[in-house]
Amino acid sequence: MNKILLIPLLLFLSYGCDMIEYHPYDGRITGETDINNKNIVRIENACAGKTTIRYAFMGDTQRALADTEDFVKTINNRTDIDFVIHGGDVADFGLTKEFIWTRDIMNKLVVPYVVLIGNHDCLANGEEVFTQIFGNPNFSFMAGNTKFICLNTNALEYDYSRPVPDFAFMKEQLEEQCDAHEKTVFAMHVRPSSEQFNNNVAEIFQDYIKKFPDLQFCMNAHDHNINIDDLFGDGIIYYGSPSMAKRKYFLFTLNSDNSYDFEVVEF
């Protein structure tokens, strides 16, 4: 009897490391990390000196991995896109594997991409995993003469215990000296008036972002539907992307004459 039990035990000890299924929130990261910083270098190098920038904005890929794969194939079949911005919610439950699965799909893009943090990405230890794989939840980059400022706006997930949105970060971006910074675009997962946004500071937030050079517009995800709204009646348009399950994305073109164009692309 003991010999019979000993054989499977030895087999388990021999192969156990490969057979063990770790806890879904264990935060063990395999594969590439620090993706946003790496791709920001690619974006800034590729767009340096360009006066016309074209990029895709999409989001909320949770529970839509097959659709995300099709999106990547669609973008790869184009030759006119400089980069992709993912508006957040790569995960549904903040599971480590959800971040890895989405990263591995997005890594198939020929063009560089960056990812914002969504409210679902903050669940459990999701922020920690997001930060390891993609980078700081607040970041910025230059594409030609346009500065893209990407913010964590998921205040409700922090029970308002942290500065979300982070005005100190925005102040740094405003005061940073960069001669090339002529235009500005803000990107976030949730926009003012959302249940996730800290609406106690919504008006202050809006007044502050208008201090930036030639603010073009703002972009957000989260609502899973196309939304195009002048939220504050001041001419600053918020463009809300559909979820990936809707199989649509925004395509923005920033023109050399300081105008911009957009279209909703279905695939």
C-alpha positions in Angstrom: 0.0 0.0 0.0 2.8 2.4 0.9 4.7 1.6 -2.2 1.6 2.3 -4.3 1.2 5.7 -2.7 4.9 6.5 -3.0 5.0 6.4 -6.9 2.4 9.2 -7.5 4.1 11.3 -4.7 7.5 11.0 -6.4 5.9 11.9 -9.8 4.3 15.0 -8.2 7.6 16.1 -6.6 9.3 15.6 -10.0 6.8 17.7 -12.0 5.1 19.7 -9.3 6.6 23.1 -10.2 4.9 22.9 -13.7 1.7 21.4 -12.4 0.9 23.8 -9.5 -1.8 26.4 -10.3 -1.0 29.5 -8.4 -3.7 31.7 -6.8 -5.3 33.9 -9.5 -4.3 37.0 -7.6 -0.8 36.0 -6.8 0.8 38.6 -9.1 3.4 36.3 -10.6 4.3 38.0 -13.9 5.8 36.1 -16.8 6.9 37.7 -20.0 7.4 41.3 -20.9 7.0 44.2 -18.4 7.2 48.0 -18.4 5.5 48.1 -21.8 4.2 51.7 -21.8 7.7 53.2 -21.2 9.2 51.0 -24.0 6.4 51.9 -26.4 6.5 55.6 -25.5 10.1 55.7 -26.8 9.0 54.0 -30.0 6.1 56.5 -30.4 8.2 59.6 -29.7 10.9 58.5 -32.1 8.5 57.5 -34.9 6.5 60.7 -34.6 9.4 63.2 -34.1 9.0 66.0 -36.5 5.7 64.8 -37.9 3.0 67.5 -38.3 0.1 65.0 -38.9 -0.5 62.2 -36.4 -3.1 59.4 -36.8 -3.9 57.0 -34.0 -6.5 54.5 -32.8 -8.3 54.8 -29.5 -10.2 51.8 -28.0 -10.9 50.3 -24.7 -12.7 47.8 -22.4 -11.3 44.6 -23.9 -12.3 42.5 -20.9 -14.3 39.4 -21.8 -13.6 40.2 -25.5 -10.2 38.6 -26.2 -11.3 37.2 -29.6 -12.6 40.6 -30.6 -9.3 42.1 -29.4 -7.3 39.7 -31.6 -9.4 40.7 -34.6 -8.8 44.4 -33.8 -5.1 43.8 -33.8 -5.3 42.1 -37.2 -7.3 45.0 -38.5 -4.8 47.6 -37.3 -1.9 45.5 -38.7 -3.5 45.5 -42.1 -3.4 49.3 -42.2 -0.3 51.4 -43.0 -1.6 54.8 -41.9 -1.7 54.5 -38.0 1.1 55.7 -35.8 0.1 54.1 -32.6 -2.8 52.8 -30.5 -4.1 53.9 -27.1 -6.0 51.4 -25.0 -8.4 53.3 -22.7 -8.4 50.8 -19.9 -10.1 47.7 -18.4 -7.9 45.1 -19.8 -9.1 42.9 -16.9 -12.6 42.1 -15.7 -11.8 40.8 -12.2 -8.2 42.1 -11.7 -6.9 38.6 -12.3 -3.2 38.3 -13.1 -3.8 36.1 -16.1 -6.3 38.6 -17.6 -3.5 41.2 -17.8 -1.1 38.7 -19.3 -3.6 37.5 -21.9 -4.4 41.0 -23.1 -0.8 42.0 -23.1 0.1 39.0 -25.3 -2.6 39.9 -27.8 -1.8 43.6 -27.9 1.9 42.8 -28.3 1.1 41.4 -31.7 0.5 45.0 -32.9 3.0 46.2 -35.5 2.6 49.7 -34.2 3.4 50.7 -30.6 0.6 50.9 -28.0 0.1 52.3 -24.5 -2.5 51.2 -21.9 -4.4 53.3 -19.4 -5.7 51.8 -16.1 -9.4 51.1 -15.8 -11.6 50.7 -12.8 -11.7 46.9 -13.3 -7.9 46.9 -13.5 -7.8 48.3 -9.9 -9.7 45.3 -8.4 -7.9 43.2 -5.8 -4.1 43.6 -6.4 -4.8 44.6 -10.1 -3.1 48.0 -9.8 0.1 46.3 -8.7 0.0 43.9 -11.6 -0.9 46.7 -14.1 2.0 48.7 -12.9 4.5 45.8 -13.4 3.2 44.9 -16.8 2.3 48.3 -18.3 3.8 51.0 -16.0 2.7 54.0 -13.9 -1.1 54.7 -14.0 -0.3 58.3 -14.7 2.0 59.0 -17.7 2.5 61.2 -20.7 4.2 61.2 -24.1 4.9 63.4 -27.0 3.7 62.5 -30.6 5.0 65.2 -32.9 4.0 68.5 -31.3 1.1 67.0 -29.3 1.4 66.0 -25.7 -0.8 63.1 -24.6 -1.5 63.1 -20.9 -2.9 59.8 -19.7 -4.6 59.8 -16.2 -5.9 57.4 -13.6 -9.4 58.8 -12.9 -10.9 55.8 -11.1 -11.4 57.6 -7.8 -14.2 55.3 -6.5 -11.9 52.3 -6.5 -9.6 54.1 -4.0 -12.5 55.2 -1.8 -11.2 58.8 -2.3 -8.3 58.0 -0.1 -5.7 59.0 -2.8 -5.5 62.0 -5.1 -7.4 60.6 -8.2 -7.1 62.4 -10.5 -3.6 63.4 -9.4 -3.4 67.2 -9.7 0.3 67.1 -8.6 1.1 65.0 -11.7 -0.9 67.3 -13.9 1.0 70.3 -12.5 4.3 68.7 -13.3 3.1 68.1 -16.9 2.0 71.7 -17.2 5.2 73.2 -15.8 7.5 70.8 -17.7 9.5 72.7 -20.3 9.2 71.3 -23.8 9.4 73.5 -26.8 7.7 71.0 -29.0 4.6 70.9 -26.8 2.1 73.0 -28.9 -1.1 70.9 -28.5 -2.6 68.7 -25.8 -4.9 65.7 -25.6 -6.1 64.2 -22.4 -6.9 60.5 -22.1 -8.6 58.7 -19.1 -10.7 55.7 -18.4 -13.6 57.4 -16.7 -14.7 61.0 -17.5 -16.2 63.7 -15.2 -19.8 62.9 -14.3 -19.1 59.2 -14.2 -19.9 57.3 -11.0 -16.2 56.4 -10.8 -14.9 60.0 -11.1 -14.3 62.3 -8.1 -17.1 64.7 -9.1 -16.3 66.9 -6.1 -13.4 68.2 -8.2 -15.0 67.9 -11.7 -15.3 71.6 -12.3 -11.8 72.3 -11.0 -10.4 69.5 -13.1 -12.0 70.9 -16.2 -10.7 74.4 -15.5 -7.2 73.0 -14.9 -6.9 71.0 -18.1 -7.8 74.1 -20.1 -4.6 75.7 -18.9 -2.6 73.3 -21.2 -1.4 74.5 -24.6 -4.1 74.3 -27.3 -6.3 71.5 -25.6 -7.7 69.6 -28.5 -10.2 67.2 -26.8 -10.4 64.5 -24.2 -10.9 60.7 -24.6 -12.4 58.1 -22.2 -13.5 54.5 -22.2 -15.6 52.8 -19.5 -19.2 53.5 -20.8 -18.9 50.8 -23.5 -20.8 53.0 -25.9 -19.9 55.8 -28.3 -20.3 59.1 -26.5 -19.4 62.5 -28.0 -20.3 65.3 -25.5 -19.4 68.8 -24.6 -19.7 68.0 -21.0 -19.1 71.5 -19.6 -20.5 73.6 -22.4 -17.1 75.1 -23.0 -16.2 73.6 -26.4 -14.0 70.8 -25.0 -15.4 67.5 -26.4 -15.1 64.2 -24.6 -15.0 61.2 -26.9 -16.1 58.0 -25.3 -15.0 54.8 -27.0 -17.2 51.7 -27.3 -16.2 48.4 -25.7 -14.2 46.0 -27.8 -17.1 43.7 -27.9 -18.9 46.3 -30.1 -16.1 45.8 -32.6 -15.6 49.5 -33.1 -12.8 52.0 -32.4 -12.0 55.7 -32.8 -9.5 56.8 -35.4 -8.2 60.3 -34.8 -6.1 62.5 -37.1 -4.3 65.5 -35.7 -3.7 67.8 -38.6 -0.9 70.3 -39.2 -3.3 73.3 -39.3 -4.3 72.5 -35.6 -7.6 71.0 -36.7 -8.5 67.3 -36.2 -10.7 64.7 -37.7 -12.2 61.5 -36.3 -14.2 58.6 -37.4 -15.6 55.5 -35.8 -14.3 52.4 -37.6 -16.2 49.1 -37.5 -14.3 45.9 -38.1 
